[in-house]
Amino acid sequence: MVTSTFTIVATDGIDWGVAVASRVLAVGGIVPGVIAQVGAIATQAQVNVAWKAEGLQMLGDGLSAPEVVQALVTGDDAPQVRQLAVIDRNRQVAAHTGSACRPWAGHQQGTDLVVAGNILTGPEVLSAMVESFSSGGGELASRLATALRAADLRGGDARGRQSAALVVARRGGGIEGRDDRLLDLRVDDHPQPVLELLRLAKLGIAAYQSGFAEVPRE
């Protein structure tokens, strides 16, 4: 399966998260993997979904993001059609874009973030995410969703829009502190998935800040 998409993987040292949008159905079930204080990973293009569990296990064992990328790519039978972005517990980042990923495809690294995309309208999509995230403030979830919106406004997926997702993990961030899922939001099929995800992210942050009490719908 080819997952044409644009993705940001990032941390602020408290939260780890992935935000992604695509012209495929339910991209949130395909691309992101996140564990608080361990790291985050995104696997896309001709996607190898096994990379999520394998990569997170390596990160949990203490491997760095560059080591995880090298191990996964070296051990794969078709790395030329894969794309991967990883951030580790020490906030190091690494990425891989295979030479046969459908254009435009590429990745960029920044402080505490790595962005990647394939079948995009151009490199400006990734630059918009980096610029937005790097200049933003507040909760990581808000910065990720806002960065995704900036990329969407610059053209995003060349094939159009369908789904988006946001996963943010914080140690003890789940309900009653029983897991690390601070936010796990998916827009599986929508004409404006990134806008809808941004709306849900605002509600999700408000819900967390109120102790998961009811919050008004926008």
TIDOKE-165608 format. One record per residue (C-alpha): residue number from 1; residue in three letters; y, x, z. Coordinates in pm, whole numbers, m for minus. Each point is the difference from the previous one (the first is absolute). Example, Ala and Ser with C-alpha at 12.3 -4.5 7.8 and 13.67 -1.06 7.14 Angstrom:
+------+------+--------+--------+--------+
| resi | resn |      v |      u |      w |
+------+------+--------+--------+--------+
|    1 |  ala |   m450 |   1230 |    780 |
|    2 |  ser |    344 |    137 |    m66 |
+------+------+--------+--------+--------+
END
This chain:
+------+------+--------+--------+--------+
| resi | resn |      v |      u |      w |
+------+------+--------+--------+--------+
|    1 |  met |      0 |      0 |      0 |
|    2 |  val |    342 |    134 |    m95 |
|    3 |  thr |    257 |    m73 |    269 |
|    4 |  ser |    343 |     41 |   m160 |
|    5 |  thr |    228 |     27 |    295 |
|    6 |  phe |    280 |    166 |    194 |
|    7 |  thr |    m57 |    103 |    358 |
|    8 |  ile |    173 |    166 |    294 |
|    9 |  val |   m195 |    164 |    283 |
|   10 |  ala |    211 |    106 |    299 |
|   11 |  thr |     46 |     47 |    373 |
|   12 |  asp |    282 |     23 |    253 |
|   13 |  gly |   m223 |    171 |    257 |
|   14 |  ile |    m63 |   m330 |    182 |
|   15 |  asp |   m128 |   m220 |   m281 |
|   16 |  trp |   m207 |     88 |   m306 |
|   17 |  gly |      9 |   m228 |   m302 |
|   18 |  val |    m52 |    m79 |   m366 |
|   19 |  ala |    193 |   m239 |   m223 |
|   20 |  val |   m126 |    m78 |   m349 |
|   21 |  ala |     71 |   m232 |   m294 |
|   22 |  ser |   m190 |    m59 |   m323 |
|   23 |  arg |    m76 |   m217 |   m301 |
|   24 |  val |   m352 |    m57 |    130 |
|   25 |  leu |   m127 |   m269 |    233 |
|   26 |  ala |    m11 |     73 |    374 |
|   27 |  val |     96 |    368 |    m13 |
|   28 |  gly |      8 |      7 |    380 |
|   29 |  gly |   m377 |    m24 |      7 |
|   30 |  ile |    m35 |    302 |   m229 |
|   31 |  val |    255 |    275 |     60 |
|   32 |  pro |    103 |     58 |    365 |
|   33 |  gly |   m181 |    151 |    297 |
|   34 |  val |    179 |     74 |    329 |
|   35 |  ile |    m93 |    109 |    354 |
|   36 |  ala |    270 |     56 |    265 |
|   37 |  gln |     52 |    362 |    108 |
|   38 |  val |   m260 |    106 |   m258 |
|   39 |  gly |    163 |    m61 |   m336 |
|   40 |  ala |     26 |   m219 |   m308 |
|   41 |  ile |   m144 |      9 |   m349 |
|   42 |  ala |     48 |   m180 |   m331 |
|   43 |  thr |   m258 |     12 |   m280 |
|   44 |  gln |     92 |   m140 |   m342 |
|   45 |  ala |     m6 |     32 |   m382 |
|   46 |  gln |   m371 |    m19 |    m94 |
|   47 |  val |    m51 |    m58 |    365 |
|   48 |  asn |   m272 |    153 |    217 |
|   49 |  val |      8 |   m232 |    301 |
|   50 |  ala |   m246 |    224 |    190 |
|   51 |  trp |    281 |    252 |     31 |
|   52 |  lys |    164 |   m217 |    268 |
|   53 |  ala |   m282 |     21 |    253 |
|   54 |  glu |    m92 |    356 |    m94 |
|   55 |  gly |    360 |    120 |     16 |
|   56 |  leu |     76 |   m169 |    331 |
|   57 |  gln |   m316 |    149 |    148 |
|   58 |  met |    112 |    346 |   m110 |
|   59 |  leu |    345 |    m57 |    147 |
|   60 |  gly |   m161 |   m118 |    323 |
|   61 |  asp |   m206 |    320 |      7 |
|   62 |  gly |    321 |    200 |    m12 |
|   63 |  leu |     30 |     96 |   m366 |
|   64 |  ser |    351 |     23 |   m138 |
|   65 |  ala |    128 |   m217 |   m284 |
|   66 |  pro |    m28 |    286 |   m254 |
|   67 |  glu |   m355 |     71 |    114 |
|   68 |  val |    m96 |   m367 |    m33 |
|   69 |  val |    142 |    m25 |   m350 |
|   70 |  gln |   m177 |    317 |   m108 |
|   71 |  ala |   m333 |   m114 |    148 |
|   72 |  leu |     12 |   m348 |   m155 |
|   73 |  val |    113 |    117 |   m342 |
|   74 |  thr |   m249 |    287 |    m13 |
|   75 |  gly |   m287 |   m227 |     98 |
|   76 |  asp |     80 |   m276 |   m250 |
|   77 |  asp |   m166 |    m43 |   m339 |
|   78 |  ala |    317 |   m116 |   m180 |
|   79 |  pro |    309 |    141 |    173 |
|   80 |  gln |    194 |     m1 |   m327 |
|   81 |  val |     36 |   m382 |     19 |
|   82 |  arg |     65 |    m24 |    374 |
|   83 |  gln |    317 |     m4 |    206 |
|   84 |  leu |     25 |     72 |    372 |
|   85 |  ala |    272 |     31 |    264 |
|   86 |  val |    m59 |    111 |    360 |
|   87 |  ile |    198 |     65 |    319 |
|   88 |  asp |   m157 |    147 |    312 |
|   89 |  arg |     60 |    m10 |    377 |
|   90 |  asn |    231 |    302 |    m23 |
|   91 |  arg |    210 |   m172 |   m267 |
|   92 |  gln |   m117 |    227 |   m281 |
|   93 |  val |    m33 |   m166 |   m339 |
|   94 |  ala |   m202 |     66 |   m314 |
|   95 |  ala |    m81 |   m180 |   m323 |
|   96 |  his |   m201 |     14 |   m320 |
|   97 |  thr |     71 |   m157 |   m339 |
|   98 |  gly |   m277 |     52 |   m253 |
|   99 |  ser |     92 |    124 |   m346 |
|  100 |  ala |   m149 |   m311 |   m163 |
|  101 |  cys |    178 |   m260 |    214 |
|  102 |  arg |    177 |   m248 |   m225 |
|  103 |  pro |    371 |     79 |    m50 |
|  104 |  trp |    241 |      5 |    147 |
|  105 |  ala |   m187 |    150 |    294 |
|  106 |  gly |     97 |    247 |    269 |
|  107 |  his |     82 |     60 |    365 |
|  108 |  gln |    282 |    139 |    213 |
|  109 |  gln |      0 |    143 |    351 |
|  110 |  gly |    276 |    m12 |    259 |
|  111 |  thr |     52 |     38 |    372 |
|  112 |  asp |   m254 |   m227 |    174 |
|  113 |  leu |    m87 |   m179 |   m325 |
|  114 |  val |   m186 |     21 |   m327 |
|  115 |  val |     33 |   m245 |   m289 |
|  116 |  ala |   m225 |    m51 |   m301 |
|  117 |  gly |    m30 |   m230 |   m297 |
|  118 |  asn |   m165 |    m56 |   m335 |
|  119 |  ile |     78 |   m222 |   m299 |
|  120 |  leu |    361 |     m1 |    120 |
|  121 |  thr |    316 |    m51 |   m200 |
|  122 |  gly |     93 |    361 |     83 |
|  123 |  pro |     48 |    265 |    268 |
|  124 |  glu |    311 |   m176 |    127 |
|  125 |  val |   m231 |   m249 |    175 |
|  126 |  leu |   m128 |    272 |    231 |
|  127 |  ser |    342 |    156 |     46 |
|  128 |  ala |    135 |   m337 |    115 |
|  129 |  met |   m265 |    m22 |    271 |
|  130 |  val |     69 |    351 |    127 |
|  131 |  glu |    377 |    m55 |      4 |
|  132 |  ser |    m24 |   m337 |    172 |
|  133 |  phe |   m243 |    113 |    269 |
|  134 |  ser |    180 |    327 |     69 |
|  135 |  ser |    337 |   m167 |     42 |
|  136 |  gly |   m125 |   m300 |    198 |
|  137 |  gly |    m34 |    m61 |    372 |
|  138 |  gly |   m170 |   m235 |    241 |
|  139 |  glu |   m365 |    m99 |     19 |
|  140 |  leu |   m240 |    177 |   m233 |
|  141 |  ala |   m121 |   m336 |   m132 |
|  142 |  ser |    352 |    m94 |   m106 |
|  143 |  arg |     59 |    338 |   m165 |
|  144 |  leu |   m326 |    m25 |   m193 |
|  145 |  ala |     65 |   m353 |   m124 |
|  146 |  thr |    358 |     86 |    m95 |
|  147 |  ala |   m117 |    309 |   m189 |
|  148 |  leu |   m251 |   m210 |   m190 |
|  149 |  arg |    277 |   m242 |    m95 |
|  150 |  ala |    217 |    287 |   m123 |
|  151 |  ala |   m286 |    112 |   m225 |
|  152 |  asp |    m56 |   m353 |   m125 |
|  153 |  leu |    367 |    m26 |    m97 |
|  154 |  arg |    m31 |    322 |   m202 |
|  155 |  gly |   m279 |   m146 |   m213 |
|  156 |  gly |   m316 |     41 |    206 |
|  157 |  asp |   m330 |    m70 |   m173 |
|  158 |  ala |     48 |      0 |   m376 |
|  159 |  arg |   m245 |   m288 |    m38 |
|  160 |  gly |    185 |   m235 |    235 |
|  161 |  arg |    m44 |   m136 |    351 |
|  162 |  gln |   m281 |   m171 |    188 |
|  163 |  ser |    m73 |    128 |    351 |
|  164 |  ala |    134 |    216 |    282 |
|  165 |  ala |   m107 |    109 |    346 |
|  166 |  leu |    122 |    177 |    312 |
|  167 |  val |   m220 |    155 |    270 |
|  168 |  val |    156 |    167 |    305 |
|  169 |  ala |   m199 |    139 |    293 |
|  170 |  arg |    124 |     95 |    348 |
|  171 |  arg |   m222 |    101 |    288 |
|  172 |  gly |    m41 |   m314 |    209 |
|  173 |  gly |    227 |   m186 |   m241 |
|  174 |  gly |   m227 |   m299 |    m53 |
|  175 |  ile |     m9 |   m322 |    200 |
|  176 |  glu |    m38 |     83 |    371 |
|  177 |  gly |    m32 |    363 |   m104 |
|  178 |  arg |   m363 |    m50 |   m101 |
|  179 |  asp |     22 |    173 |   m338 |
|  180 |  asp |    252 |    203 |   m199 |
|  181 |  arg |     95 |   m260 |   m263 |
|  182 |  leu |    373 |    m47 |     45 |
|  183 |  leu |     34 |   m173 |   m338 |
|  184 |  asp |   m255 |    m81 |   m268 |
|  185 |  leu |    171 |   m213 |   m263 |
|  186 |  arg |   m124 |    m98 |   m345 |
|  187 |  val |    151 |   m193 |   m287 |
|  188 |  asp |   m302 |    m36 |   m226 |
|  189 |  asp |    143 |   m201 |   m292 |
|  190 |  his |    369 |    m77 |    m34 |
|  191 |  pro |    268 |     12 |   m275 |
|  192 |  gln |    220 |    217 |    226 |
|  193 |  pro |   m248 |    171 |    235 |
|  194 |  val |    231 |    273 |    126 |
|  195 |  leu |    274 |   m246 |     94 |
|  196 |  glu |   m256 |   m213 |    180 |
|  197 |  leu |   m138 |    306 |    179 |
|  198 |  leu |    349 |     95 |    112 |
|  199 |  arg |     44 |   m350 |    145 |
|  200 |  leu |   m334 |     21 |    181 |
|  201 |  ala |     80 |    347 |    134 |
|  202 |  lys |    319 |   m130 |    160 |
|  203 |  leu |   m195 |   m281 |    163 |
|  204 |  gly |   m275 |    237 |    109 |
|  205 |  ile |    241 |    240 |    165 |
|  206 |  ala |    170 |   m290 |    179 |
|  207 |  ala |   m338 |   m129 |    117 |
|  208 |  tyr |    m96 |    339 |    141 |
|  209 |  gln |    333 |     44 |    175 |
|  210 |  ser |    m42 |   m342 |    163 |
|  211 |  gly |   m352 |     75 |    123 |
|  212 |  phe |   m159 |   m194 |   m287 |
|  213 |  ala |    178 |   m321 |     99 |
|  214 |  glu |     81 |   m257 |   m264 |
|  215 |  val |    284 |    101 |   m229 |
|  216 |  pro |    197 |   m233 |   m228 |
|  217 |  arg |    m95 |     m4 |   m365 |
|  218 |  glu |    270 |    115 |   m235 |
+------+------+--------+--------+--------+
END
